[in-house]
Amino acid sequence: CKEFTAFAVEAADAVADAFFIVHNGTQFVGLSFMRRRANTPHTLYQELTGVLPAYRGMGVARVLKELTIDYGLRHGYESIETWVEDNNPAMLAINLNYGFVRGSGAVVLARPIAPAVALTPPNQLVIAR
């Protein structure tokens, strides 16, 4: 899709030679790609690792992780930062196995818009002057 290509390949901070694809014949089964940011020139950012469901548990994500680490080593980077969703314990385990350490970060909170929470108006409105 055009949006993904713009984000992952054509963006100014994309690292085109750090876009890795694993395939089985003509079928793409997994990918991982890196980005860099001007304010942290010695750090690579692993934006995404994805593997088709039929190929999960076969070591594809592990190979992709190794390719990204190898890329960073060969190109003189000092660190790699990545993220993992809390419903993906397999990817979290891979990251921890390769020496990634949990950092502090955002806590995502969500709630439905409706039904609305009923607001109880105060008995008296006091305005300070």
Residue pairs with C-beta under 8 A, 6 or more apart in sequence:
7 14
8 14
8 19
8 33
8 47
8 48
9 16
9 19
9 33
11 35
13 35
13 36
13 37
13 38
14 33
14 35
15 33
15 34
15 35
15 36
15 44
15 71
17 71
18 33
18 34
18 44
18 68
18 71
19 31
19 32
19 33
19 34
20 31
20 32
20 33
20 64
20 67
20 68
20 71
21 28
21 30
21 31
22 28
22 29
22 30
22 31
22 51
22 60
22 63
22 64
23 29
24 55
28 52
29 51
29 52
29 54
29 55
29 60
30 49
30 50
30 51
30 52
30 55
30 60
30 61
30 63
30 64
31 48
31 49
31 50
31 64
32 46
32 48
32 49
32 50
32 61
32 64
32 65
32 67
32 68
33 46
33 47
33 48
34 44
34 45
34 46
34 47
34 68
34 71
34 72
34 80
35 44
35 45
35 47
36 43
36 44
36 45
37 43
37 45
42 76
42 77
42 78
42 79
43 77
43 78
43 79
43 80
43 81
44 68
44 71
44 72
44 77
44 79
44 80
44 81
45 80
45 81
45 82
46 68
46 80
46 81
46 82
49 61
49 64
49 65
49 68
49 82
49 91
51 60
51 61
51 64
56 90
57 90
61 90
61 91
61 94
62 94
65 94
65 95
65 98
66 98
68 80
69 80
69 98
72 79
72 80
80 100
81 103
82 95
82 100
83 105
84 91
84 92
84 95
85 91
96 102
